[in-house]
Amino acid sequence: MAVASWLCLLLLLAPAAFAAAIKATPDRNPVRMDESFSVVFSSEDSVDGDPDFSPLAKDFEILGQNQGSQVSIVNGKMSRKQEWTLTLSPKHTGAIPIPPIAFGKDRSAAASVTVQEAESAASAPGGSAGQGGVLLKVDVEPKDPYVQAQVIYTARLWIPETLRIGGNLNDPQADNTLIERLFDGNGRTYEATRGGQTYTVVERKYALFPQKSGLLRIEPLRLDGQIETGGRSFFSRGTQPFRVKSEAIDLKVRPIPAEFTGSHWLPATELSLEEGWPQNPPQAKAGEPITRTLTLRAQGATVGVLPELGADIGLDTSVKRYPDQPALTEDKQPTGLTAQRQEKTALIPSKAGAFKLPAVEVQWWNTSTGRMETARIPERSLPVEASAEPAAQAGPAAQPPQPQTAEPAPAQSTGPLRPPASAEAGLWFWLALFFGIGWLGTGLAWGWQRRKPPSPATAPDPAKQPPGEAAARQALRLACASHDPAAARLALLAWAGARWPNARPVALSEVAILAAAPLAEEIAHLNRALYGHAGRVWQGDGLWAAVEAQGRDGKAKTQPAGLEPLYR
């Protein structure tokens, strides 16, 4: 009876759990009366049915509608995005809601748009009329920005509907300023009516970031084009060149305010700082890595002003850290730029107990409110469980780590070290056999050397590998060839124990400390494949190449001297 009740509950919750996420995004906001604008309904999921846009007719006139889809493949994963674009004209002013639209049983998210009173064509600031009534108008917001803060620069070309033109419009220019386009192609196009005249409006937006305080002049835009002239007959038509310019705009760029006391100047309209773990709450084990992800996202900023997050400052010395390269991205929207910095760090505690992760703080200047704010991730105490791996015993006759009971993951790709299928099937058997023979040989050789003092004629050759290391090396080669991270971990520990018998490392983190930089980096990749990224495919070619490059003294083998470096 209880099972039936649970099944009924799951059936009731299933539509909500699998409902498609549908966004509604106006192409600009606010808009004016007698202007058309577009609303894009988009979804990356399959929707339940065709959309019903009739609820929009209450506040808008639907001028046009089209549908399209985009297919992209990233890292072998295919995604599909569907879009429905509506061209609307508002019926009245005010804050007008865009209600949820039904796509069968699915619903789009609600949105809104602010509609302002119509503006006459001649009254707008920055307007400049050209031949045939073509207008080129520009505007900026704000006009008194802080240094390195975002300025939205908007250019609008007004073309009478009876006019046919072509031409090139240049981008804005200003000294000591970063300029980013916020449009695709030639920009957005819509229709507007001013003083009884209907225009086609081409709108372009830019994000400007002044790099120096003081007076900043944005040079006029210029359109050089051709106007079609003549009668209706094809043979009587011609073209006439024309030029239209906008007005120059002067900005008063403010310096870093005295109220800002942070160490890194970061102006933005919004900012967020987030922390992520593979599990919530995070669970750590001694000798095993756990990946911490910090994400800093700032609206109205470039990635160049995003600081390093300094997650390692004050970190316990018993914790080793292996950071990835930070991922820096910029997202361009009509409202401006959004910059993101994401840092992933593999943390490997060396002992059980608990260690503290220090607080992470980012001071920034809110350009909307004109005050300093602090984004903060509080200090965290991370408990560490004891490792399930038994500690290695001292002495040359100590037994190597035994394979885990779990079966090794099958190889998922081919590579230059790919062994035959029979080698993969018996990999665990050969690992145990190699380890046993190797350690036995090492013990016999050690005892024989103790009984017989070395002489010049019989002293061991340091270039030769001890038997235990040779056996473990062969097992490691097979594990790397089959791209089996679990087997590679066991073989690498056995090889390291033979390579550095005085240190006798029992965890991969200890091997990384002893190894040269290339091998330490490959160990970090192996750790992330084992523990940090579930389902990640590991390739053993890089680890084997790093092992082969490892010198006898713990340093990487060097190449013969060549050209001198370019920089001294």
Secondary structure, DSSP 4 states (H G I P E B T S, - for coil): -HHHHHHHHHHHHHHHHTPPPEEEEESSSSEETTB-EEEEEEESS--SS-EE-GGGGGTEEEEEEEEEEEEEEETTEEEEEEEEEEEEEESS-EEEEE---EETTEEBPPEEEEEEPP--TTTSTT--B-GGG-EEEEEEE-SSPBTT--EEEEEEEEEETT--EEEEEPPP--TTEEEEE-SSTT-EEEEEEETTEEEEEEEEEEEEEE-S-EEEEEPPPEEEEEEEES-SSGGG-EEEEEEEE---EEEEEB---TT---SS--EESEEEEEEE-SSSS--EETTS-EEEEEEEEEET--GGGPPP--TTTT--TTEEEEEPPPEEEEEEETTEEEEEEEEEEEEEESSSEEEEEPPEEEEEEETTTTEEEEEEE--EEEEEEPPSSPPPPSSTTPPPPPPPSSPPPPP-S--TTPPPHHHHHTHHHHHHHHHHHHHHHHHHHHHHHHHS---TTTPPPTTSPPHHHHHHHHHHHHHHHTT-HHHHHHHHHHHHHHHSTTT---SHHHHHHHS-HHHHHHHHHHHIIIIISTT----SHHHHHHHHHB-TTSSBPPPPP-SPPS--
